[in-house]
Amino acid sequence: MIADLVERWQAAGGDVIFTRYLNYEGSPFERLIKWKELRTSPQIDIVPELESLAAKATAIIDKTVYSLFGDEKGRSLVSERGWTDIYVCGIATESCVLKTAVDAFELDLNPWLVEDASASHAGRDVHEAGVLVTRRFIGADQIITTDDIPASLVGEAPSKPRDSERVPK
């Protein structure tokens, strides 16, 4: 889902930012949550399905906090480009995706959480909880699916086969 969305977005001439969380010794994640993951390769690598798309990205921003806007790099890039609408998707809905969407809202931007292009390592229930909380923070109308993204931004979605065109298993 994400690879298709990014490929279509880039083909339509859109900007894409990839973020990558990097944990470090003594981080709040380690001290308070007792979480010591995402320090080295392969855990911090862009997944193989997205590597070629990441190579064409507007930016890949390494971060040590949940949000794209947690340091000057993300805020500066958005400001320099004059972006007003921020479409957010990825892993993990309940933390990084949520925090980026809320920060965009608080920076007077228009955040859009792309629900079907987001997920949680902790499972579907946690993803849905993240969507629920994000909805409360930024507004129900800001939670969308890939089908809701304007075609001018992503081109036409590939057509889905009609039932009569499906190959039986």
Number of C-alpha atoms within 10 A of each C-alpha: 9 16 15 17 17 20 19 19 19 19 13 15 13 15 16 18 18 18 19 18 19 17 20 15 10 11 16 14 16 14 11 9 9 11 12 14 13 15 13 11 8 9 12 15 12 17 11 9 11 15 13 13 17 21 11 14 16 14 16 16 14 15 18 17 19 18 21 28 21 15 12 9 14 19 15 12 15 18 10 8 9 9 12 13 14 16 18 22 25 18 15 20 31 22 18 22 27 26 22 24 30 25 19 25 18 13 13 11 16 17 23 25 29 23 21 15 19 22 22 20 11 11 10 12 11 17 20 17 14 24 23 16 15 25 18 11 17 21 14 14 9 18 20 16 15 19 12 9 18 10 14 11 15 21 16 13 13 8 6 8 9 7 8 7 8 9 7 6 3
